[in-house]
Amino acid sequence: MTRWPRMMKLATAAQYCDLSASAFLGEVAAARLPAPVILGGRDHWSQLALDRALARLTGEEPLPEWEAEFEKRYG
């Protein structure tokens, strides 16, 4: 059975990451957290995408090879 990702609006996504809305948007702008998708004319974040981004940030999931190479070259 396929698990569909839960979609969250800004306040819920920020709370999920234990951040204020402005800090959460700062992390999105810095590309450390995923960008939203627009559903019903409003921004929504995928819980699955957030989980993956958080796993990469904590080292629980390795970076994709291309991203690791980019980090090595450019910091």
CHARMM internal coordinates of N, CA and C (Angstrom, degrees):
IC EDIT
DIST 1 N 1 CA 1.4483
DIST 1 CA 1 C 1.5276
ANGL 1 N 1 CA 1 C 109.50
DIST 1 C 2 N 1.3156
ANGL 1 CA 1 C 2 N 117.61
DIHE 1 N 1 CA 1 C 2 N 129.27
DIST 2 N 2 CA 1.4569
ANGL 1 C 2 N 2 CA 122.99
DIHE 1 CA 1 C 2 N 2 CA -179.53
DIST 2 CA 2 C 1.5212
ANGL 2 N 2 CA 2 C 110.09
DIHE 1 C 2 N 2 CA 2 C -78.42
DIST 2 C 3 N 1.3192
ANGL 2 CA 2 C 3 N 115.83
DIHE 2 N 2 CA 2 C 3 N 133.43
DIST 3 N 3 CA 1.4624
ANGL 2 C 3 N 3 CA 120.76
DIHE 2 CA 2 C 3 N 3 CA 176.38
DIST 3 CA 3 C 1.5160
ANGL 3 N 3 CA 3 C 108.13
DIHE 2 C 3 N 3 CA 3 C -94.41
DIST 3 C 4 N 1.3045
ANGL 3 CA 3 C 4 N 116.37
DIHE 3 N 3 CA 3 C 4 N 116.68
DIST 4 N 4 CA 1.4639
ANGL 3 C 4 N 4 CA 120.69
DIHE 3 CA 3 C 4 N 4 CA 179.00
DIST 4 CA 4 C 1.5124
ANGL 4 N 4 CA 4 C 109.13
DIHE 3 C 4 N 4 CA 4 C -80.50
DIST 4 C 5 N 1.3266
ANGL 4 CA 4 C 5 N 117.08
DIHE 4 N 4 CA 4 C 5 N 140.33
DIST 5 N 5 CA 1.4630
ANGL 4 C 5 N 5 CA 118.93
DIHE 4 CA 4 C 5 N 5 CA -179.28
DIST 5 CA 5 C 1.5196
ANGL 5 N 5 CA 5 C 111.62
DIHE 4 C 5 N 5 CA 5 C -69.90
DIST 5 C 6 N 1.2952
ANGL 5 CA 5 C 6 N 114.78
DIHE 5 N 5 CA 5 C 6 N 142.89
DIST 6 N 6 CA 1.4532
ANGL 5 C 6 N 6 CA 121.30
DIHE 5 CA 5 C 6 N 6 CA 174.87
DIST 6 CA 6 C 1.5197
ANGL 6 N 6 CA 6 C 107.57
DIHE 5 C 6 N 6 CA 6 C -76.91
DIST 6 C 7 N 1.3069
ANGL 6 CA 6 C 7 N 117.15
DIHE 6 N 6 CA 6 C 7 N 133.76
DIST 7 N 7 CA 1.4556
ANGL 6 C 7 N 7 CA 121.78
DIHE 6 CA 6 C 7 N 7 CA 178.24
DIST 7 CA 7 C 1.5228
ANGL 7 N 7 CA 7 C 108.80
DIHE 6 C 7 N 7 CA 7 C -102.34
DIST 7 C 8 N 1.3443
ANGL 7 CA 7 C 8 N 116.60
DIHE 7 N 7 CA 7 C 8 N 135.52
DIST 8 N 8 CA 1.4579
ANGL 7 C 8 N 8 CA 121.62
DIHE 7 CA 7 C 8 N 8 CA -174.83
DIST 8 CA 8 C 1.5241
ANGL 8 N 8 CA 8 C 110.88
DIHE 7 C 8 N 8 CA 8 C -128.50
DIST 8 C 9 N 1.3236
ANGL 8 CA 8 C 9 N 116.48
DIHE 8 N 8 CA 8 C 9 N 142.33
DIST 9 N 9 CA 1.4597
ANGL 8 C 9 N 9 CA 121.64
DIHE 8 CA 8 C 9 N 9 CA 172.58
DIST 9 CA 9 C 1.5279
ANGL 9 N 9 CA 9 C 107.73
DIHE 8 C 9 N 9 CA 9 C -76.67
DIST 9 C 10 N 1.3200
ANGL 9 CA 9 C 10 N 116.19
DIHE 9 N 9 CA 9 C 10 N 172.84
DIST 10 N 10 CA 1.4634
ANGL 9 C 10 N 10 CA 122.64
DIHE 9 CA 9 C 10 N 10 CA -173.93
DIST 10 CA 10 C 1.5262
ANGL 10 N 10 CA 10 C 113.20
DIHE 9 C 10 N 10 CA 10 C -52.20
DIST 10 C 11 N 1.3118
ANGL 10 CA 10 C 11 N 118.25
DIHE 10 N 10 CA 10 C 11 N -52.51
DIST 11 N 11 CA 1.4687
ANGL 10 C 11 N 11 CA 120.54
DIHE 10 CA 10 C 11 N 11 CA -175.09
DIST 11 CA 11 C 1.5243
ANGL 11 N 11 CA 11 C 110.91
DIHE 10 C 11 N 11 CA 11 C -60.56
DIST 11 C 12 N 1.3200
ANGL 11 CA 11 C 12 N 117.07
DIHE 11 N 11 CA 11 C 12 N -41.51
DIST 12 N 12 CA 1.4638
ANGL 11 C 12 N 12 CA 120.85
DIHE 11 CA 11 C 12 N 12 CA -179.18
DIST 12 CA 12 C 1.5201
ANGL 12 N 12 CA 12 C 111.08
DIHE 11 C 12 N 12 CA 12 C -70.00
DIST 12 C 13 N 1.3379
ANGL 12 CA 12 C 13 N 117.03
DIHE 12 N 12 CA 12 C 13 N -42.17
DIST 13 N 13 CA 1.4613
ANGL 12 C 13 N 13 CA 120.93
DIHE 12 CA 12 C 13 N 13 CA 179.67
DIST 13 CA 13 C 1.5258
ANGL 13 N 13 CA 13 C 110.73
DIHE 12 C 13 N 13 CA 13 C -64.50
DIST 13 C 14 N 1.3325
ANGL 13 CA 13 C 14 N 117.11
DIHE 13 N 13 CA 13 C 14 N -41.72
DIST 14 N 14 CA 1.4638
ANGL 13 C 14 N 14 CA 120.60
DIHE 13 CA 13 C 14 N 14 CA 178.12
DIST 14 CA 14 C 1.5227
ANGL 14 N 14 CA 14 C 110.55
DIHE 13 C 14 N 14 CA 14 C -63.77
DIST 14 C 15 N 1.3227
ANGL 14 CA 14 C 15 N 116.68
DIHE 14 N 14 CA 14 C 15 N -43.70
DIST 15 N 15 CA 1.4578
ANGL 14 C 15 N 15 CA 120.90
DIHE 14 CA 14 C 15 N 15 CA 178.77
DIST 15 CA 15 C 1.5286
ANGL 15 N 15 CA 15 C 110.47
DIHE 14 C 15 N 15 CA 15 C -63.75
DIST 15 C 16 N 1.3258
ANGL 15 CA 15 C 16 N 117.04
DIHE 15 N 15 CA 15 C 16 N -39.02
DIST 16 N 16 CA 1.4625
ANGL 15 C 16 N 16 CA 122.07
DIHE 15 CA 15 C 16 N 16 CA 178.47
DIST 16 CA 16 C 1.5308
ANGL 16 N 16 CA 16 C 110.48
DIHE 15 C 16 N 16 CA 16 C -57.57
DIST 16 C 17 N 1.3359
ANGL 16 CA 16 C 17 N 116.39
DIHE 16 N 16 CA 16 C 17 N -36.42
DIST 17 N 17 CA 1.4653
ANGL 16 C 17 N 17 CA 121.57
DIHE 16 CA 16 C 17 N 17 CA 179.68
DIST 17 CA 17 C 1.5227
ANGL 17 N 17 CA 17 C 112.50
DIHE 16 C 17 N 17 CA 17 C -91.79
DIST 17 C 18 N 1.3249
ANGL 17 CA 17 C 18 N 117.33
DIHE 17 N 17 CA 17 C 18 N 3.36
DIST 18 N 18 CA 1.4588
ANGL 17 C 18 N 18 CA 123.83
DIHE 17 CA 17 C 18 N 18 CA -179.01
DIST 18 CA 18 C 1.5285
ANGL 18 N 18 CA 18 C 111.67
DIHE 17 C 18 N 18 CA 18 C 58.31
DIST 18 C 19 N 1.3451
ANGL 18 CA 18 C 19 N 114.98
DIHE 18 N 18 CA 18 C 19 N 44.35
DIST 19 N 19 CA 1.4624
ANGL 18 C 19 N 19 CA 122.52
DIHE 18 CA 18 C 19 N 19 CA 178.88
DIST 19 CA 19 C 1.5227
ANGL 19 N 19 CA 19 C 109.55
DIHE 18 C 19 N 19 CA 19 C -127.33
DIST 19 C 20 N 1.3241
ANGL 19 CA 19 C 20 N 116.07
DIHE 19 N 19 CA 19 C 20 N 157.42
DIST 20 N 20 CA 1.4627
ANGL 19 C 20 N 20 CA 119.09
DIHE 19 CA 19 C 20 N 20 CA 169.73
DIST 20 CA 20 C 1.5210
ANGL 20 N 20 CA 20 C 107.18
DIHE 19 C 20 N 20 CA 20 C -71.58
DIST 20 C 21 N 1.3224
ANGL 20 CA 20 C 21 N 116.40
DIHE 20 N 20 CA 20 C 21 N 163.45
DIST 21 N 21 CA 1.4661
ANGL 20 C 21 N 21 CA 120.27
DIHE 20 CA 20 C 21 N 21 CA 179.71
DIST 21 CA 21 C 1.5315
ANGL 21 N 21 CA 21 C 110.54
DIHE 20 C 21 N 21 CA 21 C -60.51
DIST 21 C 22 N 1.3224
ANGL 21 CA 21 C 22 N 117.08
DIHE 21 N 21 CA 21 C 22 N -41.17
DIST 22 N 22 CA 1.4686
ANGL 21 C 22 N 22 CA 119.05
DIHE 21 CA 21 C 22 N 22 CA -178.28
DIST 22 CA 22 C 1.5331
ANGL 22 N 22 CA 22 C 111.24
DIHE 21 C 22 N 22 CA 22 C -69.58
DIST 22 C 23 N 1.3274
ANGL 22 CA 22 C 23 N 117.45
DIHE 22 N 22 CA 22 C 23 N -38.43
DIST 23 N 23 CA 1.4696
ANGL 22 C 23 N 23 CA 119.93
DIHE 22 CA 22 C 23 N 23 CA 177.22
DIST 23 CA 23 C 1.5274
ANGL 23 N 23 CA 23 C 110.25
DIHE 22 C 23 N 23 CA 23 C -66.66
DIST 23 C 24 N 1.3248
ANGL 23 CA 23 C 24 N 116.86
DIHE 23 N 23 CA 23 C 24 N -39.56
DIST 24 N 24 CA 1.4643
ANGL 23 C 24 N 24 CA 120.99
DIHE 23 CA 23 C 24 N 24 CA 177.98
DIST 24 CA 24 C 1.5228
ANGL 24 N 24 CA 24 C 110.35
DIHE 23 C 24 N 24 CA 24 C -61.12
DIST 24 C 25 N 1.3385
ANGL 24 CA 24 C 25 N 116.94
DIHE 24 N 24 CA 24 C 25 N -47.06
DIST 25 N 25 CA 1.4700
ANGL 24 C 25 N 25 CA 120.39
DIHE 24 CA 24 C 25 N 25 CA 179.45
DIST 25 CA 25 C 1.5217
ANGL 25 N 25 CA 25 C 111.22
DIHE 24 C 25 N 25 CA 25 C -64.39
DIST 25 C 26 N 1.3262
ANGL 25 CA 25 C 26 N 117.43
DIHE 25 N 25 CA 25 C 26 N -32.44
DIST 26 N 26 CA 1.4582
ANGL 25 C 26 N 26 CA 120.78
DIHE 25 CA 25 C 26 N 26 CA 175.11
DIST 26 CA 26 C 1.5231
ANGL 26 N 26 CA 26 C 111.66
DIHE 25 C 26 N 26 CA 26 C -63.47
DIST 26 C 27 N 1.3149
ANGL 26 CA 26 C 27 N 116.67
DIHE 26 N 26 CA 26 C 27 N -40.63
DIST 27 N 27 CA 1.4651
ANGL 26 C 27 N 27 CA 121.08
DIHE 26 CA 26 C 27 N 27 CA 177.49
DIST 27 CA 27 C 1.5269
ANGL 27 N 27 CA 27 C 111.05
DIHE 26 C 27 N 27 CA 27 C -67.54
DIST 27 C 28 N 1.3324
ANGL 27 CA 27 C 28 N 116.91
DIHE 27 N 27 CA 27 C 28 N -35.63
DIST 28 N 28 CA 1.4642
ANGL 27 C 28 N 28 CA 120.68
DIHE 27 CA 27 C 28 N 28 CA 176.00
DIST 28 CA 28 C 1.5263
ANGL 28 N 28 CA 28 C 109.37
DIHE 27 C 28 N 28 CA 28 C -66.49
DIST 28 C 29 N 1.3361
ANGL 28 CA 28 C 29 N 117.21
DIHE 28 N 28 CA 28 C 29 N -44.54
DIST 29 N 29 CA 1.4685
ANGL 28 C 29 N 29 CA 121.03
DIHE 28 CA 28 C 29 N 29 CA 179.38
DIST 29 CA 29 C 1.5265
ANGL 29 N 29 CA 29 C 111.35
DIHE 28 C 29 N 29 CA 29 C -62.55
DIST 29 C 30 N 1.3241
ANGL 29 CA 29 C 30 N 117.07
DIHE 29 N 29 CA 29 C 30 N -33.41
DIST 30 N 30 CA 1.4708
ANGL 29 C 30 N 30 CA 121.73
DIHE 29 CA 29 C 30 N 30 CA 178.49
DIST 30 CA 30 C 1.5207
ANGL 30 N 30 CA 30 C 111.92
DIHE 29 C 30 N 30 CA 30 C -81.31
DIST 30 C 31 N 1.3319
ANGL 30 CA 30 C 31 N 117.20
DIHE 30 N 30 CA 30 C 31 N -0.39
DIST 31 N 31 CA 1.4710
ANGL 30 C 31 N 31 CA 124.44
DIHE 30 CA 30 C 31 N 31 CA 179.11
DIST 31 CA 31 C 1.5243
ANGL 31 N 31 CA 31 C 112.66
DIHE 30 C 31 N 31 CA 31 C 66.15
DIST 31 C 32 N 1.3319
ANGL 31 CA 31 C 32 N 117.42
DIHE 31 N 31 CA 31 C 32 N 20.88
DIST 32 N 32 CA 1.4597
ANGL 31 C 32 N 32 CA 120.49
DIHE 31 CA 31 C 32 N 32 CA 174.37
DIST 32 CA 32 C 1.5252
ANGL 32 N 32 CA 32 C 110.47
DIHE 31 C 32 N 32 CA 32 C -84.07
DIST 32 C 33 N 1.3294
ANGL 32 CA 32 C 33 N 116.35
DIHE 32 N 32 CA 32 C 33 N -25.03
DIST 33 N 33 CA 1.4582
ANGL 32 C 33 N 33 CA 122.98
DIHE 32 CA 32 C 33 N 33 CA 174.32
DIST 33 CA 33 C 1.5258
ANGL 33 N 33 CA 33 C 107.78
DIHE 32 C 33 N 33 CA 33 C -120.83
DIST 33 C 34 N 1.3401
ANGL 33 CA 33 C 34 N 117.30
DIHE 33 N 33 CA 33 C 34 N 153.82
DIST 34 N 34 CA 1.4629
ANGL 33 C 34 N 34 CA 120.21
DIHE 33 CA 33 C 34 N 34 CA -174.93
DIST 34 CA 34 C 1.5230
ANGL 34 N 34 CA 34 C 113.65
DIHE 33 C 34 N 34 CA 34 C -69.51
DIST 34 C 35 N 1.3092
ANGL 34 CA 34 C 35 N 114.58
DIHE 34 N 34 CA 34 C 35 N 153.62
DIST 35 N 35 CA 1.4643
ANGL 34 C 35 N 35 CA 121.33
DIHE 34 CA 34 C 35 N 35 CA 175.92
DIST 35 CA 35 C 1.5284
ANGL 35 N 35 CA 35 C 109.36
DIHE 34 C 35 N 35 CA 35 C -73.75
DIST 35 C 36 N 1.3126
ANGL 35 CA 35 C 36 N 116.53
DIHE 35 N 35 CA 35 C 36 N 157.68
DIST 36 N 36 CA 1.4579
ANGL 35 C 36 N 36 CA 119.21
DIHE 35 CA 35 C 36 N 36 CA 179.69
DIST 36 CA 36 C 1.5267
ANGL 36 N 36 CA 36 C 111.67
DIHE 35 C 36 N 36 CA 36 C -80.14
DIST 36 C 37 N 1.3192
ANGL 36 CA 36 C 37 N 114.03
DIHE 36 N 36 CA 36 C 37 N 166.69
DIST 37 N 37 CA 1.4617
ANGL 36 C 37 N 37 CA 121.44
DIHE 36 CA 36 C 37 N 37 CA 168.42
DIST 37 CA 37 C 1.5259
ANGL 37 N 37 CA 37 C 105.76
DIHE 36 C 37 N 37 CA 37 C -111.82
DIST 37 C 38 N 1.3197
ANGL 37 CA 37 C 38 N 116.52
DIHE 37 N 37 CA 37 C 38 N 153.99
DIST 38 N 38 CA 1.4610
ANGL 37 C 38 N 38 CA 120.16
DIHE 37 CA 37 C 38 N 38 CA -179.48
DIST 38 CA 38 C 1.5195
ANGL 38 N 38 CA 38 C 108.84
DIHE 37 C 38 N 38 CA 38 C -98.17
DIST 38 C 39 N 1.3177
ANGL 38 CA 38 C 39 N 115.09
DIHE 38 N 38 CA 38 C 39 N 121.47
DIST 39 N 39 CA 1.4567
ANGL 38 C 39 N 39 CA 122.74
DIHE 38 CA 38 C 39 N 39 CA 175.66
DIST 39 CA 39 C 1.5233
ANGL 39 N 39 CA 39 C 107.48
DIHE 38 C 39 N 39 CA 39 C -128.79
DIST 39 C 40 N 1.3103
ANGL 39 CA 39 C 40 N 116.39
DIHE 39 N 39 CA 39 C 40 N 127.34
DIST 40 N 40 CA 1.4630
ANGL 39 C 40 N 40 CA 118.99
DIHE 39 CA 39 C 40 N 40 CA 179.71
DIST 40 CA 40 C 1.5146
ANGL 40 N 40 CA 40 C 112.74
DIHE 39 C 40 N 40 CA 40 C 61.68
DIST 40 C 41 N 1.3433
ANGL 40 CA 40 C 41 N 116.32
DIHE 40 N 40 CA 40 C 41 N 28.18
DIST 41 N 41 CA 1.4608
ANGL 40 C 41 N 41 CA 120.64
DIHE 40 CA 40 C 41 N 41 CA 178.66
DIST 41 CA 41 C 1.5213
ANGL 41 N 41 CA 41 C 114.87
DIHE 40 C 41 N 41 CA 41 C 79.32
DIST 41 C 42 N 1.3337
ANGL 41 CA 41 C 42 N 117.64
DIHE 41 N 41 CA 41 C 42 N 6.84
DIST 42 N 42 CA 1.4648
ANGL 41 C 42 N 42 CA 120.92
DIHE 41 CA 41 C 42 N 42 CA -179.08
DIST 42 CA 42 C 1.5247
ANGL 42 N 42 CA 42 C 110.14
DIHE 41 C 42 N 42 CA 42 C -128.96
DIST 42 C 43 N 1.3339
ANGL 42 CA 42 C 43 N 115.21
DIHE 42 N 42 CA 42 C 43 N 153.79
DIST 43 N 43 CA 1.4606
ANGL 42 C 43 N 43 CA 120.78
DIHE 42 CA 42 C 43 N 43 CA 177.65
DIST 43 CA 43 C 1.5233
ANGL 43 N 43 CA 43 C 110.41
DIHE 42 C 43 N 43 CA 43 C -72.16
DIST 43 C 44 N 1.3406
ANGL 43 CA 43 C 44 N 115.21
DIHE 43 N 43 CA 43 C 44 N 137.56
DIST 44 N 44 CA 1.4633
ANGL 43 C 44 N 44 CA 122.56
DIHE 43 CA 43 C 44 N 44 CA 175.30
DIST 44 CA 44 C 1.5247
ANGL 44 N 44 CA 44 C 108.18
DIHE 43 C 44 N 44 CA 44 C -138.33
DIST 44 C 45 N 1.3375
ANGL 44 CA 44 C 45 N 115.89
DIHE 44 N 44 CA 44 C 45 N 147.31
DIST 45 N 45 CA 1.4531
ANGL 44 C 45 N 45 CA 121.74
DIHE 44 CA 44 C 45 N 45 CA 177.25
DIST 45 CA 45 C 1.5193
ANGL 45 N 45 CA 45 C 109.70
DIHE 44 C 45 N 45 CA 45 C -114.69
DIST 45 C 46 N 1.3136
ANGL 45 CA 45 C 46 N 115.60
DIHE 45 N 45 CA 45 C 46 N 143.20
DIST 46 N 46 CA 1.4577
ANGL 45 C 46 N 46 CA 122.51
DIHE 45 CA 45 C 46 N 46 CA 177.08
DIST 46 CA 46 C 1.5230
ANGL 46 N 46 CA 46 C 109.32
DIHE 45 C 46 N 46 CA 46 C -83.17
DIST 46 C 47 N 1.3165
ANGL 46 CA 46 C 47 N 116.66
DIHE 46 N 46 CA 46 C 47 N 128.44
DIST 47 N 47 CA 1.4549
ANGL 46 C 47 N 47 CA 120.61
DIHE 46 CA 46 C 47 N 47 CA 176.54
DIST 47 CA 47 C 1.5232
ANGL 47 N 47 CA 47 C 110.54
DIHE 46 C 47 N 47 CA 47 C -61.58
DIST 47 C 48 N 1.3136
ANGL 47 CA 47 C 48 N 116.88
DIHE 47 N 47 CA 47 C 48 N -38.06
DIST 48 N 48 CA 1.4650
ANGL 47 C 48 N 48 CA 120.86
DIHE 47 CA 47 C 48 N 48 CA 179.28
DIST 48 CA 48 C 1.5299
ANGL 48 N 48 CA 48 C 110.71
DIHE 47 C 48 N 48 CA 48 C -63.15
DIST 48 C 49 N 1.3363
ANGL 48 CA 48 C 49 N 117.59
DIHE 48 N 48 CA 48 C 49 N -43.69
DIST 49 N 49 CA 1.4663
ANGL 48 C 49 N 49 CA 121.19
DIHE 48 CA 48 C 49 N 49 CA 178.62
DIST 49 CA 49 C 1.5265
ANGL 49 N 49 CA 49 C 110.84
DIHE 48 C 49 N 49 CA 49 C -64.80
DIST 49 C 50 N 1.3394
ANGL 49 CA 49 C 50 N 116.62
DIHE 49 N 49 CA 49 C 50 N -39.88
DIST 50 N 50 CA 1.4673
ANGL 49 C 50 N 50 CA 119.40
DIHE 49 CA 49 C 50 N 50 CA 177.35
DIST 50 CA 50 C 1.5250
ANGL 50 N 50 CA 50 C 110.91
DIHE 49 C 50 N 50 CA 50 C -65.04
DIST 50 C 51 N 1.3347
ANGL 50 CA 50 C 51 N 116.68
DIHE 50 N 50 CA 50 C 51 N -42.47
DIST 51 N 51 CA 1.4637
ANGL 50 C 51 N 51 CA 120.04
DIHE 50 CA 50 C 51 N 51 CA 178.70
DIST 51 CA 51 C 1.5234
ANGL 51 N 51 CA 51 C 111.10
DIHE 50 C 51 N 51 CA 51 C -59.74
DIST 51 C 52 N 1.3191
ANGL 51 CA 51 C 52 N 117.07
DIHE 51 N 51 CA 51 C 52 N -42.26
DIST 52 N 52 CA 1.4720
ANGL 51 C 52 N 52 CA 120.55
DIHE 51 CA 51 C 52 N 52 CA 179.19
DIST 52 CA 52 C 1.5253
ANGL 52 N 52 CA 52 C 111.35
DIHE 51 C 52 N 52 CA 52 C -65.11
DIST 52 C 53 N 1.3253
ANGL 52 CA 52 C 53 N 116.85
DIHE 52 N 52 CA 52 C 53 N -43.79
DIST 53 N 53 CA 1.4676
ANGL 52 C 53 N 53 CA 120.59
DIHE 52 CA 52 C 53 N 53 CA 179.78
DIST 53 CA 53 C 1.5230
ANGL 53 N 53 CA 53 C 110.51
DIHE 52 C 53 N 53 CA 53 C -63.14
DIST 53 C 54 N 1.3323
ANGL 53 CA 53 C 54 N 117.01
DIHE 53 N 53 CA 53 C 54 N -42.75
DIST 54 N 54 CA 1.4648
ANGL 53 C 54 N 54 CA 120.55
DIHE 53 CA 53 C 54 N 54 CA 179.35
DIST 54 CA 54 C 1.5251
ANGL 54 N 54 CA 54 C 111.01
DIHE 53 C 54 N 54 CA 54 C -66.17
DIST 54 C 55 N 1.3205
ANGL 54 CA 54 C 55 N 117.39
DIHE 54 N 54 CA 54 C 55 N -36.97
DIST 55 N 55 CA 1.4705
ANGL 54 C 55 N 55 CA 120.51
DIHE 54 CA 54 C 55 N 55 CA 177.74
DIST 55 CA 55 C 1.5213
ANGL 55 N 55 CA 55 C 110.58
DIHE 54 C 55 N 55 CA 55 C -64.66
DIST 55 C 56 N 1.3430
ANGL 55 CA 55 C 56 N 117.51
DIHE 55 N 55 CA 55 C 56 N -38.15
DIST 56 N 56 CA 1.4702
ANGL 55 C 56 N 56 CA 119.96
DIHE 55 CA 55 C 56 N 56 CA 177.13
DIST 56 CA 56 C 1.5212
ANGL 56 N 56 CA 56 C 110.88
DIHE 55 C 56 N 56 CA 56 C -67.08
DIST 56 C 57 N 1.3508
ANGL 56 CA 56 C 57 N 116.51
DIHE 56 N 56 CA 56 C 57 N -41.98
DIST 57 N 57 CA 1.4632
ANGL 56 C 57 N 57 CA 120.48
DIHE 56 CA 56 C 57 N 57 CA -178.89
DIST 57 CA 57 C 1.5284
ANGL 57 N 57 CA 57 C 112.16
DIHE 56 C 57 N 57 CA 57 C -63.70
DIST 57 C 58 N 1.3136
ANGL 57 CA 57 C 58 N 116.80
DIHE 57 N 57 CA 57 C 58 N -33.91
DIST 58 N 58 CA 1.4655
ANGL 57 C 58 N 58 CA 120.33
DIHE 57 CA 57 C 58 N 58 CA -178.44
DIST 58 CA 58 C 1.5188
ANGL 58 N 58 CA 58 C 113.33
DIHE 57 C 58 N 58 CA 58 C -90.15
DIST 58 C 59 N 1.3309
ANGL 58 CA 58 C 59 N 116.06
DIHE 58 N 58 CA 58 C 59 N -4.33
DIST 59 N 59 CA 1.4484
ANGL 58 C 59 N 59 CA 120.07
DIHE 58 CA 58 C 59 N 59 CA 179.79
DIST 59 CA 59 C 1.5169
ANGL 59 N 59 CA 59 C 114.03
DIHE 58 C 59 N 59 CA 59 C 83.64
DIST 59 C 60 N 1.3275
ANGL 59 CA 59 C 60 N 117.61
DIHE 59 N 59 CA 59 C 60 N 5.14
DIST 60 N 60 CA 1.4606
ANGL 59 C 60 N 60 CA 121.06
DIHE 59 CA 59 C 60 N 60 CA 178.69
DIST 60 CA 60 C 1.5215
ANGL 60 N 60 CA 60 C 111.38
DIHE 59 C 60 N 60 CA 60 C -71.95
DIST 60 C 61 N 1.3154
ANGL 60 CA 60 C 61 N 116.61
DIHE 60 N 60 CA 60 C 61 N -25.22
DIST 61 N 61 CA 1.4685
ANGL 60 C 61 N 61 CA 122.43
DIHE 60 CA 60 C 61 N 61 CA 178.44
DIST 61 CA 61 C 1.5193
ANGL 61 N 61 CA 61 C 107.22
DIHE 60 C 61 N 61 CA 61 C -129.04
DIST 61 C 62 N 1.3180
ANGL 61 CA 61 C 62 N 118.05
DIHE 61 N 61 CA 61 C 62 N 128.93
DIST 62 N 62 CA 1.4677
ANGL 61 C 62 N 62 CA 119.15
DIHE 61 CA 61 C 62 N 62 CA -178.79
DIST 62 CA 62 C 1.5248
ANGL 62 N 62 CA 62 C 111.86
DIHE 61 C 62 N 62 CA 62 C -67.53
DIST 62 C 63 N 1.3138
ANGL 62 CA 62 C 63 N 114.94
DIHE 62 N 62 CA 62 C 63 N 153.83
DIST 63 N 63 CA 1.4596
ANGL 62 C 63 N 63 CA 119.97
DIHE 62 CA 62 C 63 N 63 CA 174.77
DIST 63 CA 63 C 1.5218
ANGL 63 N 63 CA 63 C 109.71
DIHE 62 C 63 N 63 CA 63 C -66.72
DIST 63 C 64 N 1.3368
ANGL 63 CA 63 C 64 N 117.39
DIHE 63 N 63 CA 63 C 64 N 148.72
DIST 64 N 64 CA 1.4630
ANGL 63 C 64 N 64 CA 118.49
DIHE 63 CA 63 C 64 N 64 CA 171.80
DIST 64 CA 64 C 1.5310
ANGL 64 N 64 CA 64 C 109.24
DIHE 63 C 64 N 64 CA 64 C -58.84
DIST 64 C 65 N 1.3137
ANGL 64 CA 64 C 65 N 117.30
DIHE 64 N 64 CA 64 C 65 N 151.96
DIST 65 N 65 CA 1.4646
ANGL 64 C 65 N 65 CA 121.74
DIHE 64 CA 64 C 65 N 65 CA -174.13
DIST 65 CA 65 C 1.5236
ANGL 65 N 65 CA 65 C 112.10
DIHE 64 C 65 N 65 CA 65 C -54.44
DIST 65 C 66 N 1.3315
ANGL 65 CA 65 C 66 N 117.79
DIHE 65 N 65 CA 65 C 66 N -44.04
DIST 66 N 66 CA 1.4600
ANGL 65 C 66 N 66 CA 120.48
DIHE 65 CA 65 C 66 N 66 CA -177.99
DIST 66 CA 66 C 1.5218
ANGL 66 N 66 CA 66 C 110.97
DIHE 65 C 66 N 66 CA 66 C -64.52
DIST 66 C 67 N 1.3421
ANGL 66 CA 66 C 67 N 117.27
DIHE 66 N 66 CA 66 C 67 N -36.16
DIST 67 N 67 CA 1.4560
ANGL 66 C 67 N 67 CA 120.78
DIHE 66 CA 66 C 67 N 67 CA -178.47
DIST 67 CA 67 C 1.5317
ANGL 67 N 67 CA 67 C 110.54
DIHE 66 C 67 N 67 CA 67 C -73.87
DIST 67 C 68 N 1.3187
ANGL 67 CA 67 C 68 N 117.03
DIHE 67 N 67 CA 67 C 68 N -37.60
DIST 68 N 68 CA 1.4503
ANGL 67 C 68 N 68 CA 120.92
DIHE 67 CA 67 C 68 N 68 CA 176.75
DIST 68 CA 68 C 1.5327
ANGL 68 N 68 CA 68 C 110.46
DIHE 67 C 68 N 68 CA 68 C -63.33
DIST 68 C 69 N 1.3331
ANGL 68 CA 68 C 69 N 117.39
DIHE 68 N 68 CA 68 C 69 N -41.55
DIST 69 N 69 CA 1.4680
ANGL 68 C 69 N 69 CA 121.80
DIHE 68 CA 68 C 69 N 69 CA 178.22
DIST 69 CA 69 C 1.5373
ANGL 69 N 69 CA 69 C 110.30
DIHE 68 C 69 N 69 CA 69 C -64.00
DIST 69 C 70 N 1.3295
ANGL 69 CA 69 C 70 N 116.23
DIHE 69 N 69 CA 69 C 70 N -41.62
DIST 70 N 70 CA 1.4617
ANGL 69 C 70 N 70 CA 121.01
DIHE 69 CA 69 C 70 N 70 CA 178.70
DIST 70 CA 70 C 1.5254
ANGL 70 N 70 CA 70 C 110.52
DIHE 69 C 70 N 70 CA 70 C -61.81
DIST 70 C 71 N 1.3468
ANGL 70 CA 70 C 71 N 116.21
DIHE 70 N 70 CA 70 C 71 N -45.97
DIST 71 N 71 CA 1.4653
ANGL 70 C 71 N 71 CA 120.80
DIHE 70 CA 70 C 71 N 71 CA 178.12
DIST 71 CA 71 C 1.5139
ANGL 71 N 71 CA 71 C 111.63
DIHE 70 C 71 N 71 CA 71 C -60.04
DIST 71 C 72 N 1.3394
ANGL 71 CA 71 C 72 N 116.29
DIHE 71 N 71 CA 71 C 72 N -40.93
DIST 72 N 72 CA 1.4582
ANGL 71 C 72 N 72 CA 121.14
DIHE 71 CA 71 C 72 N 72 CA -178.77
DIST 72 CA 72 C 1.5352
ANGL 72 N 72 CA 72 C 109.96
DIHE 71 C 72 N 72 CA 72 C -64.19
DIST 72 C 73 N 1.3325
ANGL 72 CA 72 C 73 N 116.58
DIHE 72 N 72 CA 72 C 73 N -41.08
DIST 73 N 73 CA 1.4656
ANGL 72 C 73 N 73 CA 120.55
DIHE 72 CA 72 C 73 N 73 CA -177.63
DIST 73 CA 73 C 1.5212
ANGL 73 N 73 CA 73 C 113.49
DIHE 72 C 73 N 73 CA 73 C -76.23
DIST 73 C 74 N 1.3392
ANGL 73 CA 73 C 74 N 116.38
DIHE 73 N 73 CA 73 C 74 N -42.23
DIST 74 N 74 CA 1.4565
ANGL 73 C 74 N 74 CA 119.79
DIHE 73 CA 73 C 74 N 74 CA -169.13
DIST 74 CA 74 C 1.5188
ANGL 74 N 74 CA 74 C 114.68
DIHE 73 C 74 N 74 CA 74 C -116.21
DIST 74 C 75 N 1.3226
ANGL 74 CA 74 C 75 N 117.11
DIHE 74 N 74 CA 74 C 75 N -3.79
DIST 75 N 75 CA 1.4533
ANGL 74 C 75 N 75 CA 120.22
DIHE 74 CA 74 C 75 N 75 CA 178.05
DIST 75 CA 75 C 1.4328
ANGL 75 N 75 CA 75 C 113.40
DIHE 74 C 75 N 75 CA 75 C 80.60
END
COOR INIT
IC SEED 1 N 1 CA 1 C
IC BUILD
